[in-house]
Amino acid sequence: MTTSASRRGVLRAGTFLGAAIAGATAAAAPSRDKKKKDEAEEIGPGEDLMREHGVLRRVLLVYGEAGRRLQRGGDLDADVVQKGARLIRKFIEDYHERQEEEMVFPRFERAHKLVELVAVLRAQHQAGRKLTERIQTLATAAAIKDGAQRRQLQAALDAFIQMYEPHASREDTVLFPALHEITSRSEYGALGEDFERREHHTFGADGFEQAVAEVDALEKSLGIEDLARFTPRP
């Protein structure tokens, strides 16, 4: 073999090798990008619980507006309150709170951390369910027309708001952040995966998004969907 032929062979081999490396790099890039995107989209259990509280707080806004209309003697569609109560029962009480009671509270109790707070939170869950039953019983067209029952419904809505505003705030600022202190990094991540599996099993792939859409519709039905309306006027 001549020297020039050998050189041409080396060049061809180098060209093929370079192309192969470039192709492999290009193929790996989307995979790396997807991995980074997946990691960025991962939601820890604390954040998951907090955003579910966002749904709760928006229902509290609906309850607050309904209560003000009851107090003023204004028109109120009982179905709006009923739908709000059903969302609370389905998404907050039967799902969100069950997760707390079965997967969060026991960890603090076993670790002997924040046990007094957990006891109060458990008791408030039970009180909340009783209030929801009362709201569902009283939120009828006939009851709203009756002065005494109208006042009872307003009182039940006010009691629910008065309890859950501090309840959710204490969990968001004290309990959920403390999860990091009583779980390892791997356990914390596994808890988030358990939450996601439960959500998909209970509601399908977009349970949180469905709940947000429902509460958004309730706000629109009361005319309180515009965030700017809550800005104080000079």
C-alpha positions in Angstrom: 0.0 0.0 0.0 1.4 3.4 -0.9 1.8 6.2 1.6 -0.9 8.4 0.0 -3.3 5.5 0.0 -2.7 5.0 3.7 -3.3 8.6 4.4 -6.6 8.6 2.4 -7.7 5.6 4.5 -6.9 7.3 7.7 -8.7 10.4 6.6 -11.8 8.4 5.6 -11.7 6.6 9.0 -11.4 9.9 10.8 -14.3 11.3 8.8 -16.6 8.4 9.6 -15.6 8.5 13.3 -16.3 12.2 13.5 -19.7 11.8 11.9 -20.5 9.0 14.3 -19.5 11.0 17.3 -21.5 14.0 16.1 -24.5 11.8 15.5 -24.3 10.3 18.9 -23.9 13.8 20.5 -26.9 15.1 18.6 -29.0 12.1 19.7 -27.9 12.5 23.3 -28.7 16.2 23.4 -32.6 15.8 23.3 -32.3 13.0 25.9 -30.4 15.3 28.2 -32.8 18.2 27.5 -35.7 15.9 28.3 -34.1 14.7 31.5 -33.5 18.4 32.6 -37.1 19.3 31.7 -38.4 16.3 33.7 -36.3 17.2 36.7 -37.5 20.8 36.5 -41.1 19.6 36.3 -40.8 17.3 39.4 -43.0 18.6 42.2 -42.1 17.7 45.8 -44.8 16.6 48.3 -44.7 19.9 50.1 -45.3 21.9 47.0 -47.9 19.5 45.9 -49.9 19.9 49.1 -49.4 23.7 49.0 -50.8 24.1 45.5 -53.8 22.0 46.5 -54.3 24.5 49.3 -54.5 27.1 46.5 -57.7 25.3 45.3 -59.0 25.4 48.9 -58.3 29.1 49.3 -60.1 29.9 46.1 -63.2 28.0 47.3 -62.9 30.1 50.5 -63.2 33.2 48.3 -66.3 31.8 46.7 -67.7 31.0 50.2 -66.8 34.5 51.3 -68.7 36.1 48.4 -71.7 33.9 49.0 -71.7 34.8 52.7 -71.7 38.5 51.9 -74.6 38.1 49.5 -76.5 36.2 52.2 -75.8 38.9 54.7 -76.9 41.7 52.4 -80.0 39.9 51.3 -78.7 39.7 47.7 -79.4 37.1 45.1 -77.4 33.9 45.4 -77.7 30.7 43.3 -77.6 27.9 45.8 -76.1 25.6 43.2 -72.9 27.7 43.3 -72.5 26.9 47.0 -73.4 23.3 46.4 -70.7 22.9 43.7 -68.2 24.6 46.0 -69.0 22.1 48.8 -68.8 19.2 46.4 -65.4 20.3 45.3 -64.3 20.6 48.9 -65.6 17.2 49.7 -64.1 15.5 46.6 -60.7 17.3 46.2 -59.9 18.6 49.7 -61.5 16.3 52.3 -61.6 12.9 50.5 -58.3 13.3 48.7 -56.0 16.1 50.0 -56.8 15.6 53.7 -56.7 11.8 53.4 -53.2 12.0 52.1 -52.2 14.2 55.0 -53.9 11.8 57.5 -52.4 8.7 56.0 -49.0 9.7 54.7 -47.9 13.0 56.4 -49.3 13.2 59.9 -48.1 9.7 60.9 -44.6 10.6 60.0 -44.6 13.5 62.5 -46.2 11.3 65.2 -43.6 8.6 64.8 -40.9 11.2 64.9 -42.5 12.9 68.0 -42.4 16.2 66.1 -45.2 18.8 66.0 -47.5 16.3 67.6 -49.7 18.9 69.2 -50.1 20.7 65.9 -51.0 17.5 64.1 -53.6 16.7 66.8 -55.3 20.0 66.2 -55.1 19.6 62.4 -56.7 16.2 62.6 -59.5 17.6 64.8 -60.1 20.4 62.3 -60.4 18.0 59.4 -63.3 16.3 61.3 -64.9 19.6 62.1 -64.5 20.7 58.5 -66.3 17.6 57.2 -69.2 18.3 59.6 -69.4 21.9 58.3 -69.4 20.7 54.7 -72.4 18.4 55.5 -74.2 21.3 57.1 -73.4 23.6 54.1 -74.7 21.0 51.7 -77.9 20.6 53.7 -78.6 24.3 53.9 -77.5 25.4 50.4 -80.9 25.0 48.7 -83.1 27.5 47.0 -85.9 27.0 49.6 -83.5 27.5 52.5 -82.0 30.6 51.1 -85.5 32.2 50.9 -86.0 31.4 54.6 -84.5 34.1 56.9 -83.4 31.7 59.7 -81.9 29.1 57.4 -80.2 31.8 55.4 -78.5 33.0 58.5 -77.5 29.5 59.4 -75.9 28.9 56.0 -74.0 32.2 56.3 -72.8 31.1 59.8 -71.6 27.7 58.5 -69.7 29.4 55.6 -68.1 31.9 57.9 -67.1 29.1 60.3 -65.5 27.1 57.5 -63.5 30.1 56.3 -62.5 31.1 59.8 -61.1 27.7 60.5 -59.4 26.9 57.2 -57.6 30.1 56.6 -55.3 29.6 59.7 -55.4 25.8 59.2 -53.9 26.0 55.7 -51.5 28.8 56.6 -50.0 26.8 59.5 -49.6 23.8 57.4 -47.9 25.7 54.6 -45.5 27.6 56.9 -44.8 25.1 59.7 -45.8 21.5 58.9 -44.9 21.0 55.3 -41.5 22.7 55.5 -40.7 20.5 58.5 -41.2 17.4 56.3 -37.6 17.9 55.2 -36.4 17.5 58.8 -38.1 14.2 59.4 -37.5 12.4 56.1 -34.4 11.6 54.1 -34.0 13.0 50.6 -34.9 9.7 49.0 -38.0 9.3 51.3 -39.1 12.8 50.5 -38.9 12.1 46.8 -40.7 8.8 47.1 -43.5 10.5 49.0 -43.9 12.9 46.1 -44.1 10.0 43.7 -46.8 8.4 46.0 -48.8 11.6 45.9 -48.6 11.6 42.1 -49.7 8.0 41.8 -52.7 8.6 44.1 -53.7 11.7 42.1 -53.6 9.8 38.8 -55.5 6.8 40.3 -58.2 9.1 41.9 -58.7 11.7 39.2 -56.7 10.7 36.1 -53.7 12.5 34.7 -54.9 16.0 35.4 -56.7 16.0 38.8 -55.3 19.3 40.0 -56.0 21.0 36.7 -59.6 19.8 36.8 -60.0 21.2 40.3 -58.6 24.5 39.2 -61.0 24.6 36.3 -64.0 23.9 38.5 -63.1 26.6 41.0 -62.5 29.0 38.1 -66.0 28.4 36.9 -67.4 29.1 40.3 -65.6 32.4 40.5 -66.9 33.4 37.1 -70.5 32.5 38.1 -70.2 35.0 41.0 -68.3 37.6 39.0 -65.2 37.5 41.1 -62.8 36.0 38.6 -61.0 39.3 37.8 -58.0 39.5 40.2 -57.7 43.2 39.6 -61.1 43.8 41.4 -59.4 42.9 44.7 -56.8 45.7 44.3 -57.6 48.6 46.7 -58.6 51.8 44.9 -56.8 55.0 45.9 
